[in-house]
Every structure is written in C-alpha cells, then in structure tokens.
Amino acid sequence: MFRLKNILIGKPLHNSSLAHEKLSKIKALAVYSSDALSSVAYATEEILWVLAPVGAFALSFSLPIAGLILLLLAALILSYRKTITAYPSGGGAYIVAKDNLGQVPGLVAGSSLVIDYILTVAVSIAAGVAAITSAFPSLFQHTVALCLFFVLVLMFVNLRGIKEAATVFTLPTYIFIFNAPGLIPPTSVGTASSVEQVVAVC
C-alpha cells in the first residue's frame, strides 16, 4: 500500500524541503485563482437561469449583478493584500479570525472555508461535466462516473503537492484566461441590445 501511495501521490516531503515548495507568480495564479475562474465559467449562465423565467426585462439586471460581483472580487483582492502584509509567513481564515476576533469566530471562518471548498469542487465539476455532456450527448448516461473521475483526478493532483498541482493547472488556466475575451460580442452587432448580446454569449 505504501508503494502504491508513493506512486499515486509521491513520497512524503521532509519539513526541511517544504521551503522549496514556493511558486512563481505565473504558477501561483493558476492555483489561487481557480475559485474565481470557475465562477466565471458557469456563474453567468446560472444568473440567467434565475432571471429568464421572470421575463426579458429581468435579464437587464445581469449587468448590474456582474458589477456587484466585480466589487466583491475587488474587496476580496484588497483583503488578501492586507492579510499578506500582516501575515507574511502565511495566515489563513482561521488564524486571521482567531487572532483578531477570538477562538469561536476563527472556528466559524475555518469551517466555512472548508465547506466553501467542498461546494466549489462539487459545483465546478458538475458544471464542467454538464458542458462535456452537452458537447458529446452520448456521454450523458455516464455523468456521475465522469464527475467521480474528475474528483479523483483533482484529489490525486492536489495530494502530490502544490508545485505539481500548479504545473498541471497552469496550461488550462491560461488557455481559459486568453480565450475568455473571445466571448465578448463585437460592437458591430447591429441593433442588438446589450441584453440580447449577453444572452447570445451565454
């Protein structure tokens, strides 16, 4: 079992070697922006699914909602920058909340983050598999198996260490980032309204 474990996730790292597990900015973006990028991939569609039954007029709220999401991301980035400055050696939600608010808020922040990670993986993989089965309808009957397969892939990649995970995630992350602007409709779309353009993109 130990040999199988070493093959799948690699040999355990000594504490002295953990200092060499640092990431370059290019690879760090691929790891730490995954939450925001996964939301970009499916959040717009989910917003429209909620607004569409109300009527065409409600679709006009999609752009203000996107603006609020941008403000939320800006607040998140600013808070991360302050946390990095205050905790240069590293500080997660639990440590920051515990030091500033107490033990109970720290436990609430830490447990909330764990739940958020679980939901992010579940929703992101479900959305990704939905896109795959939409492109290849013959795979629809294997939806659950595909979801479980990708969960296992993510698990083993992350268990191999942050450097290996960053190496695996870098290419698809930057492919997504550089292809995302291609989804913006050209300004020469005739007389189509902004709402119609948003629906067409989604």
N, CA and C of each residue as an Amber inpcrd file, in Angstrom:
protein
   606
   0.8110000  -1.2040000   0.0000000   0.0000000   0.0000000   0.0000000
   0.8530000   1.2660000   0.0000000   1.9900000   1.2050000   0.7390000
   2.8680000   2.3850000   0.7580000   3.4800000   2.6360000  -0.6100000
   3.8410000   1.5500000  -1.3110000   4.4140000   1.7090000  -2.6450000
   3.3720000   2.2870000  -3.5960000   2.1230000   1.8060000  -3.4880000
   1.0490000   2.3410000  -4.3320000   0.8110000   3.8100000  -4.0160000
   0.8310000   4.1420000  -2.7260000   0.6300000   5.5470000  -2.3370000
   1.7440000   6.4360000  -2.8940000   2.9830000   5.9540000  -2.8230000
   4.1060000   6.7370000  -3.3380000   4.0110000   6.9360000  -4.8420000
   3.4720000   5.9260000  -5.5510000   3.3020000   6.0550000  -6.9970000
   2.2270000   7.0810000  -7.3280000   1.1200000   7.0480000  -6.5740000
  -0.0190000   7.9150000  -6.8810000   0.2030000   9.3570000  -6.4390000
   0.7190000   9.5460000  -5.2280000   0.8230000  10.9170000  -4.7070000
   2.2460000  11.3230000  -4.3670000   3.2170000  10.4490000  -4.6140000
   4.6040000  10.8070000  -4.3690000   5.0390000  10.5180000  -2.9460000
   6.3300000  10.5910000  -2.7160000   6.8840000  10.3270000  -1.3920000
   6.6470000  11.5180000  -0.4590000   6.5110000  11.2530000   0.8410000
   6.3240000  12.3520000   1.8000000   7.5210000  13.3030000   1.7760000
   7.2440000  14.5850000   1.9590000   8.2930000  15.5950000   1.9670000
   8.7890000  15.8290000   3.3890000  10.0980000  15.9840000   3.5330000
  10.6650000  16.3620000   4.8260000  10.3610000  17.8350000   5.0960000
  10.2690000  18.1830000   6.3650000   9.9840000  19.5750000   6.7290000
  11.0090000  20.5320000   6.1250000  12.2570000  20.0930000   6.0310000
  13.3140000  20.9620000   5.5060000  13.1270000  21.2630000   4.0200000
  12.3970000  20.3980000   3.3070000  12.2020000  20.5940000   1.8670000
  10.9540000  21.4010000   1.5500000  10.1240000  21.6710000   2.5610000
   8.8880000  22.4080000   2.3150000   9.1670000  23.8380000   1.8810000
  10.3090000  24.3800000   2.2910000  10.6420000  25.7570000   1.9090000
  10.8370000  25.8980000   0.4080000  11.1440000  24.7880000  -0.2690000
  11.3590000  24.8350000  -1.7120000  10.0650000  24.6480000  -2.4990000
   8.9310000  24.5550000  -1.7910000   7.6390000  24.3710000  -2.4480000
   7.0040000  25.7040000  -2.8380000   7.8010000  26.7530000  -2.9570000
   7.2710000  28.0600000  -3.3310000   6.9540000  28.0960000  -4.8190000
   5.9910000  28.9590000  -5.1740000   5.5230000  29.0520000  -6.5510000
   5.9150000  30.3860000  -7.1660000   6.1530000  30.3550000  -8.4710000
   6.3220000  31.6030000  -9.2000000   4.9510000  32.2620000  -9.3400000
   4.9240000  33.5290000  -9.7060000   3.6550000  34.2460000  -9.8320000
   2.7780000  33.6300000 -10.9250000   3.4140000  33.1530000 -11.9860000
   2.6430000  32.5590000 -13.0850000   1.9220000  31.3060000 -12.6130000
   2.6300000  30.4410000 -11.8690000   2.0020000  29.2130000 -11.3850000
   1.0550000  29.4920000 -10.2210000   1.3850000  30.4840000  -9.4040000
   0.5140000  30.8090000  -8.2720000  -0.8550000  31.2750000  -8.7530000
  -0.8810000  32.0210000  -9.8560000  -2.1620000  32.4710000 -10.4050000
  -3.0200000  31.2800000 -10.7950000  -2.3980000  30.2550000 -11.3640000
  -3.1440000  29.0750000 -11.7960000  -3.7710000  28.3470000 -10.6150000
  -3.1210000  28.3910000  -9.4490000  -3.6270000  27.6800000  -8.2730000
  -4.6430000  28.5200000  -7.5140000  -4.2830000  29.7680000  -7.2320000
  -5.1020000  30.5590000  -6.3170000  -6.2420000  31.3110000  -6.9950000
  -6.2900000  31.3260000  -8.3210000  -7.4080000  31.9850000  -8.9970000
  -8.4560000  30.9850000  -9.4590000  -8.2900000  29.7200000  -9.1120000
  -9.2060000  28.6980000  -9.6240000 -10.6390000  28.9350000  -9.1720000
 -10.8300000  29.4240000  -7.9460000 -12.1790000  29.6650000  -7.4320000
 -12.8800000  30.7290000  -8.2710000 -12.1960000  31.8540000  -8.4910000
 -12.8000000  32.9410000  -9.2690000 -13.0170000  32.5410000 -10.7210000
 -12.0530000  31.8390000 -11.3030000 -12.1810000  31.4530000 -12.7090000
 -13.2970000  30.4360000 -12.9170000 -13.4570000  29.5170000 -11.9740000
 -14.5420000  28.5490000 -12.1140000 -15.8910000  29.2490000 -12.0440000
 -15.9900000  30.2950000 -11.2140000 -17.2310000  31.0570000 -11.1380000
 -17.5140000  31.7710000 -12.4520000 -16.4610000  32.3070000 -13.0700000
 -16.6330000  32.9640000 -14.3650000 -17.1780000  31.9830000 -15.3970000
 -16.7430000  30.7240000 -15.3010000 -17.1110000  29.7260000 -16.2960000
 -18.6000000  29.3950000 -16.2760000 -19.2340000  29.4100000 -15.1070000
 -20.6300000  28.9810000 -15.0520000 -21.5790000  29.9540000 -14.3590000
 -21.0610000  30.9780000 -13.6870000 -21.9240000  31.8580000 -12.8990000
 -22.9000000  32.6420000 -13.7830000 -22.4370000  33.1250000 -14.9310000
 -23.3100000  33.9210000 -15.8040000 -24.5180000  33.1170000 -16.2490000
 -24.2810000  31.8770000 -16.6310000 -25.3920000  31.0210000 -17.0530000
 -26.3880000  30.8220000 -15.9130000 -25.8870000  30.6030000 -14.6960000
 -26.7710000  30.3720000 -13.5630000 -27.5720000  31.6250000 -13.2300000
 -26.9670000  32.8080000 -13.3780000 -27.6860000  34.0580000 -13.1530000
 -28.8420000  34.1840000 -14.1360000 -28.5800000  33.8520000 -15.4040000
 -29.6240000  33.9590000 -16.4220000 -30.7290000  32.9320000 -16.2200000
 -30.3660000  31.7480000 -15.7100000 -31.3920000  30.7330000 -15.4220000
 -32.3870000  31.2480000 -14.3880000 -31.9200000  32.0510000 -13.4440000
 -32.7950000  32.6060000 -12.4060000 -33.6200000  33.7550000 -12.9580000
 -32.9940000  34.6040000 -13.7940000 -33.6710000  35.8040000 -14.2770000
 -34.6300000  35.5220000 -15.4340000 -34.3040000  34.5510000 -16.2840000
 -35.0870000  34.3080000 -17.5030000 -36.5620000  34.0260000 -17.2270000
 -36.9280000  33.1980000 -16.2470000 -38.3710000  32.9360000 -16.0280000
 -39.1720000  34.1770000 -15.6620000 -38.5030000  35.2000000 -15.1020000
 -39.2150000  36.4180000 -14.7150000 -39.6360000  37.2200000 -15.9370000
 -38.8550000  37.1320000 -17.0050000 -39.1650000  37.8660000 -18.2190000
 -37.9270000  38.5060000 -18.8180000 -38.0720000  38.9780000 -20.0600000
 -36.9320000  39.5620000 -20.7690000 -36.3980000  40.7920000 -20.0480000
 -37.2900000  41.5600000 -19.4110000 -36.8400000  42.7700000 -18.7260000
 -35.8750000  42.4240000 -17.5940000 -36.1290000  41.3160000 -16.9210000
 -35.2860000  40.9430000 -15.7920000 -33.8560000  40.6490000 -16.2230000
 -33.6660000  40.2580000 -17.4940000 -32.3140000  39.9620000 -17.9720000
 -31.4180000  41.1880000 -17.9360000 -32.0250000  42.3870000 -17.9470000
 -31.2210000  43.6060000 -17.8850000 -30.4950000  43.7380000 -16.5480000
 -30.9280000  42.9780000 -15.5410000 -30.2700000  43.0310000 -14.2380000
 -28.9620000  42.2360000 -14.2330000 -28.6920000  41.4800000 -15.2920000
 -27.4830000  40.6520000 -15.3070000 -26.2200000  41.5040000 -15.2620000
 -26.2280000  42.6520000 -15.9390000 -25.0480000  43.5150000 -15.9200000
 -24.8260000  44.1690000 -14.5580000 -25.8670000  44.7270000 -13.8900000
 -25.6350000  45.2260000 -12.5230000 -25.1730000  44.1450000 -11.5640000
 -25.6970000  42.9360000 -11.7120000 -25.2500000  41.8330000 -10.8600000
 -23.7660000  41.5560000 -11.1070000 -23.3630000  41.5860000 -12.3910000
 -21.9480000  41.3850000 -12.7100000 -21.0890000  42.4750000 -12.0710000
 -21.6010000  43.7130000 -12.0420000 -20.8710000  44.8050000 -11.4050000
 -20.6980000  44.5820000  -9.9070000 -21.7470000  44.0670000  -9.2530000
 -21.6430000  43.7650000  -7.8240000 -20.6300000  42.6550000  -7.5710000
 -20.5890000  41.6750000  -8.4760000 -19.6050000  40.5970000  -8.3370000
 -18.1900000  41.1550000  -8.4700000 -17.9960000  42.1060000  -9.3990000
 -16.6820000  42.7340000  -9.5540000 -16.2800000  43.4790000  -8.2750000
 -17.2430000  44.1720000  -7.6610000 -16.9410000  44.8590000  -6.3930000
 -16.5570000  43.8580000  -5.3080000 -17.2480000  42.7260000  -5.2830000
 -16.9220000  41.6900000  -4.3070000 -15.5060000  41.1590000  -4.5280000
 -15.1450000  40.9310000  -5.7990000 -13.7930000  40.4570000  -6.1140000
 -12.7430000  41.5050000  -5.7170000 -13.0600000  42.7830000  -5.9580000
 -12.1230000  43.8490000  -5.5890000 -11.9110000  43.8610000  -4.0720000
 -12.9990000  43.7110000  -3.3020000 -12.8740000  43.6570000  -1.8430000
 -12.0590000  42.4470000  -1.4170000 -12.2470000  41.3250000  -2.1110000
 -11.5040000  40.1120000  -1.7940000 -10.0110000  40.2960000  -2.0460000
  -9.6820000  40.9340000  -3.1760000  -8.2750000  41.1690000  -3.5090000
  -7.6220000  42.0880000  -2.4790000  -8.3220000  43.1670000  -2.0890000
  -7.7770000  44.0950000  -1.1000000  -7.5680000  43.3970000   0.2400000
  -8.5140000  42.5480000   0.6370000  -8.3640000  41.8480000   1.9120000
  -7.1930000  40.8690000   1.8640000  -6.9960000  40.2150000   0.7180000
  -5.8560000  39.3150000   0.5700000  -4.5360000  40.0740000   0.6960000
  -4.4780000  41.2510000   0.0700000  -3.2500000  42.0370000   0.1230000
  -2.9400000  42.4610000   1.5610000  -3.9750000  42.8670000   2.3110000
  -3.7590000  43.2560000   3.7000000  -3.3410000  42.0630000   4.5450000
  -3.9430000  40.8880000   4.2640000  -3.5900000  39.6820000   5.0220000
  -2.1410000  39.2920000   4.7630000  -1.7050000  39.3910000   3.4980000
  -0.3150000  39.0550000   3.1600000   0.6550000  39.9930000   3.8660000
   0.2820000  41.2770000   3.9430000   1.1400000  42.2470000   4.6230000
   1.2100000  41.9720000   6.1280000   0.0650000  41.6450000   6.7270000
   0.0170000  41.4300000   8.1680000   0.5680000  40.0690000   8.5780000
   0.4630000  39.0790000   7.6770000   0.9260000  37.7190000   7.9760000
   1.8660000  37.2480000   6.8650000   3.0560000  37.8090000   6.7930000
   3.9850000  37.4660000   5.7010000   4.3910000  35.9940000   5.6960000
   4.3370000  35.3300000   6.8480000   4.7040000  33.9150000   6.9040000
   3.5280000  33.0020000   6.6010000   2.3700000  33.5790000   6.3190000
   1.1930000  32.7900000   5.9750000   0.1380000  32.8700000   7.0540000
  -1.0920000  33.0810000   6.6330000  -2.2010000  33.1440000   7.5870000
  -3.5120000  32.9200000   6.8760000  -4.1930000  31.8290000   7.2300000
  -5.4700000  31.5220000   6.6180000  -6.6260000  32.1500000   7.3740000
  -7.8410000  31.7810000   6.9630000  -9.0340000  32.3640000   7.5620000
  -9.0960000  32.1070000   9.0620000  -8.7190000  30.8980000   9.4770000
  -8.7990000  30.5460000  10.9010000  -7.8470000  31.4090000  11.7360000
  -6.5990000  31.4970000  11.2940000  -5.5980000  32.2370000  12.0740000
  -5.9500000  33.7180000  12.1460000  -6.3300000  34.3060000  11.0120000
  -6.6360000  35.7370000  10.9770000  -7.8420000  36.0470000  11.8580000
  -8.9080000  35.2490000  11.7240000 -10.1080000  35.4900000  12.5320000
  -9.8440000  35.2290000  14.0110000  -9.0710000  34.1940000  14.3180000
  -8.7770000  33.8620000  15.7200000  -7.9640000  34.9640000  16.3850000
  -6.9380000  35.4620000  15.6780000  -6.0850000  36.4910000  16.2630000
  -6.8190000  37.8070000  16.4840000  -7.7590000  38.1160000  15.6000000
  -8.4200000  39.4260000  15.6640000  -9.7900000  39.4000000  16.3350000
 -10.4740000  38.2570000  16.3060000 -11.8380000  38.2020000  16.8220000
 -12.0400000  37.1750000  17.9240000 -11.1510000  36.1780000  18.0040000
 -11.3050000  35.1660000  19.0380000 -11.4130000  33.7530000  18.4860000
 -11.4680000  32.7800000  19.4020000 -11.4520000  31.3690000  19.0310000
 -12.6910000  30.9610000  18.2330000 -13.8710000  31.3350000  18.7170000
 -15.1130000  30.9090000  18.0520000 -15.2220000  31.4850000  16.6390000
 -15.0070000  32.7960000  16.4320000 -15.0280000  33.3020000  15.0530000
 -13.9850000  32.6320000  14.1610000 -12.8530000  32.2590000  14.7570000
 -11.8410000  31.5560000  13.9760000 -12.3270000  30.2020000  13.5100000
 -12.9940000  29.4690000  14.4080000 -13.5430000  28.1640000  14.0320000
 -14.6480000  28.3140000  12.9900000 -15.4730000  29.3480000  13.1170000
 -16.5350000  29.5850000  12.1370000 -15.9320000  29.8900000  10.7630000
 -14.9000000  30.7540000  10.7370000 -14.2520000  31.1030000   9.4690000
 -13.5860000  29.8920000   8.8390000 -12.8860000  29.0890000   9.6660000
 -12.2070000  27.9120000   9.1390000 -13.1760000  26.8790000   8.5950000
 -14.2390000  26.5810000   9.3470000 -15.2130000  25.5970000   8.8880000
 -15.9710000  26.0940000   7.6620000 -16.2530000  27.4010000   7.6120000
 -16.9300000  27.9730000   6.4340000 -16.0790000  27.7990000   5.1830000
 -14.7710000  27.9820000   5.3490000 -13.8680000  27.8530000   4.2090000
 -13.8070000  26.4080000   3.7120000 -13.8130000  25.4530000   4.6400000
 -13.8090000  24.0420000   4.2500000 -15.0750000  23.7050000   3.4620000
 -16.2310000  24.1830000   3.9640000 -17.4940000  23.9430000   3.2550000
 -17.4720000  24.5990000   1.8900000 -16.9250000  25.8170000   1.8210000
 -16.8350000  26.5240000   0.5420000 -15.9860000  25.7500000  -0.4590000
 -14.8600000  25.1900000  -0.0120000 -14.0100000  24.4080000  -0.9060000
 -14.7400000  23.1800000  -1.4380000 -15.4830000  22.5090000  -0.5530000
 -16.2320000  21.3220000  -0.9770000 -17.2820000  21.6910000  -2.0190000
 -18.0240000  22.7740000  -1.7550000 -19.0630000  23.2010000  -2.7000000
 -18.4540000  23.6710000  -4.0110000 -17.3020000  24.3490000  -3.9390000
 -16.6500000  24.8230000  -5.1680000 -16.2680000  23.6510000  -6.0630000
 -15.6670000  22.6210000  -5.4670000 -15.2940000  21.4400000  -6.2470000
 -16.5350000  20.7690000  -6.8300000 -17.5740000  20.6060000  -6.0090000
 -18.7810000  19.9190000  -6.4620000 -19.4570000  20.6670000  -7.6110000
 -19.6550000  21.9790000  -7.4290000 -20.3570000  22.7590000  -8.4410000
 -19.5040000  22.9110000  -9.7100000 -18.2040000  23.1430000  -9.5400000
 -17.3300000  23.3250000 -10.7000000 -17.2680000  22.0550000 -11.5500000
 -17.1200000  20.9140000 -10.9080000 -17.0470000  19.6640000 -11.6630000
 -18.3900000  19.3570000 -12.3040000 -19.4930000  19.5970000 -11.5890000
 -20.8120000  19.3700000 -12.1700000 -21.0220000  20.2440000 -13.4030000
 -20.6040000  21.5150000 -13.3100000 -20.7550000  22.4180000 -14.4530000
 -19.8580000  21.9960000 -15.6080000 -18.6270000  21.5780000 -15.2940000
 -17.7210000  21.1350000 -16.3480000 -18.2130000  19.8850000 -17.0560000
 -18.7100000  18.9240000 -16.2790000 -19.2380000  17.6920000 -16.8780000
 -20.4930000  17.9920000 -17.6800000 -21.3140000  18.9430000 -17.2040000
 -22.5040000  19.3360000 -17.9730000 -22.1080000  19.9030000 -19.3300000
 -21.0100000  20.6840000 -19.3600000 -20.5360000  21.2200000 -20.6410000
 -20.0290000  20.0980000 -21.5470000 -19.3430000  19.1180000 -20.9640000
 -18.8230000  17.9960000 -21.7610000 -19.9640000  17.1720000 -22.3410000
 -20.9570000  16.8320000 -21.5100000 -22.0790000  16.0220000 -21.9860000
 -22.9580000  16.8000000 -22.9640000 -22.9330000  18.1350000 -22.8630000
 -23.6650000  18.9490000 -23.8390000 -22.9930000  18.8850000 -25.2110000
 -21.6490000  18.8850000 -25.2010000 -20.9050000  18.7890000 -26.4630000
 -20.9210000  17.3670000 -27.0160000 -20.9330000  16.3870000 -26.1140000
 -20.9330000  14.9680000 -26.5260000 -22.1070000  14.2640000 -25.8320000
 -23.3170000  14.3630000 -26.4010000 -24.5190000  13.8170000 -25.7470000
 -24.4350000  12.3270000 -25.4300000 -23.6110000  11.5840000 -26.1510000
 -23.5040000  10.1470000 -25.8850000 -22.9220000   9.8660000 -24.5030000
 -22.2570000  10.8570000 -23.9070000 -21.6590000  10.6810000 -22.5890000
 -22.6150000  11.0240000 -21.4470000 -23.8270000  11.4610000 -21.7880000
 -24.7520000  11.9150000 -20.7560000 -25.0680000  10.8200000 -19.7410000
 -25.1790000   9.5910000 -20.2060000 -25.5020000   8.4800000 -19.3090000
 -24.3560000   8.1600000 -18.3410000 -23.1750000   8.7200000 -18.6030000
 -22.0180000   8.4890000 -17.7340000 -21.6970000   9.7230000 -16.8850000
 -22.6950000  10.5850000 -16.6710000 -22.4620000  11.8480000 -15.9640000
 -21.8680000  11.6320000 -14.5790000 -22.4690000  10.7500000 -13.7890000
 -21.9930000  10.5250000 -12.4190000 -20.5710000   9.9610000 -12.4300000
 -20.3220000   9.0010000 -13.3270000 -18.9840000   8.4060000 -13.4070000
 -17.9400000   9.4520000 -13.7890000 -18.2800000  10.3610000 -14.7100000
 -17.3520000  11.4140000 -15.1030000 -17.0780000  12.3650000 -13.9390000
 -18.1270000  12.7160000 -13.1860000 -17.9440000  13.5970000 -12.0340000
 -16.9940000  12.9560000 -11.0130000 -17.2230000  11.6790000 -10.7220000
 -16.3670000  10.9910000  -9.7550000 -14.9280000  10.8830000 -10.2700000
 -14.7840000  10.6660000 -11.5820000 -13.4430000  10.5690000 -12.1670000
 -12.6790000  11.8750000 -11.9860000 -13.3210000  13.0030000 -12.2770000
 -12.6270000  14.2930000 -12.1730000 -12.3630000  14.6680000 -10.7170000
 -13.2460000  14.2640000  -9.8010000 -12.9850000  14.4880000  -8.3800000
 -11.7210000  13.7360000  -7.9570000 -11.5900000  12.4970000  -8.4000000
 -10.4080000  11.6980000  -8.0700000  -9.1490000  12.3010000  -8.6820000
  -9.2620000  12.7930000  -9.9290000  -8.1080000  13.4240000 -10.5730000
  -7.6530000  14.6390000  -9.7650000  -8.5980000  15.4960000  -9.3860000
  -8.2480000  16.6710000  -8.5800000  -7.6390000  16.2720000  -7.2430000
  -8.2000000  15.2320000  -6.6320000  -7.6910000  14.8060000  -5.3400000
  -6.2360000  14.3450000  -5.4420000  -5.9460000  13.4780000  -6.4120000
  -4.5890000  12.9550000  -6.5280000  -3.5910000  14.0370000  -6.9380000
  -4.0210000  14.9480000  -7.8310000  -3.1230000  16.0340000  -8.2430000
  -2.7750000  16.9200000  -7.0560000  -3.7680000  17.2600000  -6.2340000
  -3.5100000  18.1260000  -5.0820000  -2.7080000  17.4130000  -4.0060000
  -2.9190000  16.0940000  -3.8440000  -2.1600000  15.3520000  -2.8430000
  -0.6830000  15.2220000  -3.2170000  -0.3600000  15.3750000  -4.4820000
   1.0370000  15.2830000  -4.9050000   1.8260000  16.5270000  -4.5140000
   1.1550000  17.5840000  -4.0970000   1.8530000  18.7860000  -3.6570000
   1.4730000  19.9940000  -4.4850000   1.7000000  21.1570000  -3.9070000
   1.2450000  22.3770000  -4.5520000   2.0200000  22.6790000  -5.8410000
   3.3040000  22.3330000  -5.8910000   4.0860000  22.5920000  -7.0980000
   3.5890000  21.7360000  -8.2540000   3.3190000  20.4560000  -7.9830000
   2.8200000  19.5820000  -9.0380000   1.4280000  20.0190000  -9.4830000
   0.5890000  20.4040000  -8.5190000  -0.7460000  20.8740000  -8.8650000
  -0.6750000  22.1220000  -9.7410000   0.2160000  23.0400000  -9.3830000
   0.3660000  24.2610000 -10.1750000   0.8270000  23.9450000 -11.5930000
   1.7350000  22.9950000 -11.7230000   2.2250000  22.6200000 -13.0510000
   1.1020000  22.0690000 -13.9200000   0.2280000  21.2470000 -13.3190000
  -0.8820000  20.6570000 -14.0630000  -1.9230000  21.7020000 -14.4300000
  -2.2050000  22.6420000 -13.5100000  -3.2880000  23.6030000 -13.7250000
  -2.8790000  24.8210000 -14.5470000  -1.5840000  25.0490000 -14.7240000
  -1.1460000  26.2810000 -15.3860000  -1.6620000  26.3930000 -16.8140000
  -1.4580000  25.3610000 -17.6250000  -1.8470000  25.4300000 -19.0390000
  -3.3390000  25.6470000 -19.2190000  -4.2320000  24.8300000 -18.6230000
  -5.6690000  25.0770000 -18.8250000  -6.1240000  26.4210000 -18.2710000
  -5.4920000  26.8900000 -17.1940000  -5.8840000  28.1870000 -16.6280000
  -5.6160000  29.3130000 -17.6120000  -4.4300000  29.3350000 -18.2080000
  -4.0980000  30.4240000 -19.1270000  -4.8190000  30.2830000 -20.4610000
  -5.1080000  29.0620000 -20.8700000  -5.9360000  28.8840000 -22.0740000
  -7.3020000  29.5170000 -21.8520000  -7.8740000  29.2690000 -20.6670000
  -9.1850000  29.8490000 -20.3450000  -9.1110000  31.3670000 -20.2950000
  -8.0910000  31.9170000 -19.6270000  -7.9830000  33.3670000 -19.4800000
  -7.8700000  34.0550000 -20.8380000  -7.0400000  33.5070000 -21.7350000
  -6.8220000  34.1640000 -23.0220000  -7.9670000  33.9210000 -24.0010000
  -8.7760000  32.8900000 -23.7620000  -9.9230000  32.6390000 -24.6300000
 -11.1820000  33.3690000 -24.1620000 -11.2370000  33.7370000 -22.8740000
 -12.4290000  34.4010000 -22.3390000 -12.7960000  35.6850000 -23.0900000
 -11.8280000  36.5620000 -23.4580000 -12.2230000  37.7810000 -24.1990000
 -12.9020000  37.4790000 -25.5320000 -12.6670000  36.3000000 -26.0900000
 -13.3280000  35.9500000 -27.3500000 -14.8230000  35.7880000 -27.2150000
 -15.3330000  35.6700000 -25.9840000 -16.7750000  35.5430000 -25.7670000
 -17.4760000  36.8930000 -25.7220000 -16.7030000  37.9870000 -25.7080000
 -17.3150000  39.3170000 -25.6910000 -17.8300000  39.6400000 -27.0840000
 -19.1130000  39.9950000 -27.2160000 -19.6590000  40.2720000 -28.5460000
 -19.0020000  41.5010000 -29.1590000 -18.7790000  41.4970000 -30.4720000
 -18.2210000  42.6860000 -31.1330000 -19.2020000  43.8380000 -31.0640000
 -18.6720000  45.0680000 -31.1140000 -19.5410000  46.2480000 -31.0260000
 -20.3700000  46.4460000 -32.2800000 -20.0360000  45.6970000 -33.3250000
 -20.7600000  45.8560000 -34.5970000 -21.8700000  44.8310000 -34.7440000
 -22.5620000  44.5210000 -33.6670000 -23.6140000  43.5130000 -33.7300000
 -24.9100000  44.1560000 -34.1770000 -24.9040000  45.1510000 -34.9740000
 -26.1210000  45.7680000 -35.4990000 -26.8840000  46.4780000 -34.4020000
 -28.1890000  46.2370000 -34.3620000 -29.0480000  46.9290000 -33.4050000
 -29.3810000  46.0610000 -32.2030000 -28.6820000  44.9520000 -32.0290000
 -28.9800000  44.0710000 -30.8970000 -28.7200000  44.8020000 -29.5860000
 -29.6430000  44.6530000 -28.6510000 -29.4930000  45.2930000 -27.3590000
 -28.4270000  44.5990000 -26.5390000 -27.9870000  45.2680000 -25.4730000
 -26.9530000  44.6760000 -24.6170000 -27.4590000  43.4000000 -23.9750000
 -28.7670000  43.3650000 -23.6320000 -29.3310000  42.1660000 -23.0280000
 -29.2990000  41.0070000 -24.0180000 -29.6690000  41.2670000 -25.2710000
 -29.6500000  40.2290000 -26.2950000 -28.2290000  39.7200000 -26.5160000
 -27.2460000  40.6380000 -26.4610000 -25.8700000  40.2300000 -26.6290000
 -25.4140000  39.3190000 -25.4910000 -25.8240000  39.6850000 -24.2660000
 -25.4620000  38.8590000 -23.1070000 -26.0590000  37.4670000 -23.2530000
 -27.3450000  37.4040000 -23.6460000 -27.9790000  36.0930000 -23.8170000
 -27.2970000  35.3090000 -24.8990000 -26.9080000  35.9850000 -25.9970000
 -26.2460000  35.2840000 -27.1050000 -24.9120000  34.6920000 -26.6720000
 -24.1740000  35.4520000 -25.8480000 -22.8790000  34.9560000 -25.3630000
 -23.0720000  33.7410000 -24.4870000 -24.0660000  33.8040000 -23.5950000
 -24.2740000  32.6950000 -22.6570000 -24.8790000  31.4920000 -23.3370000
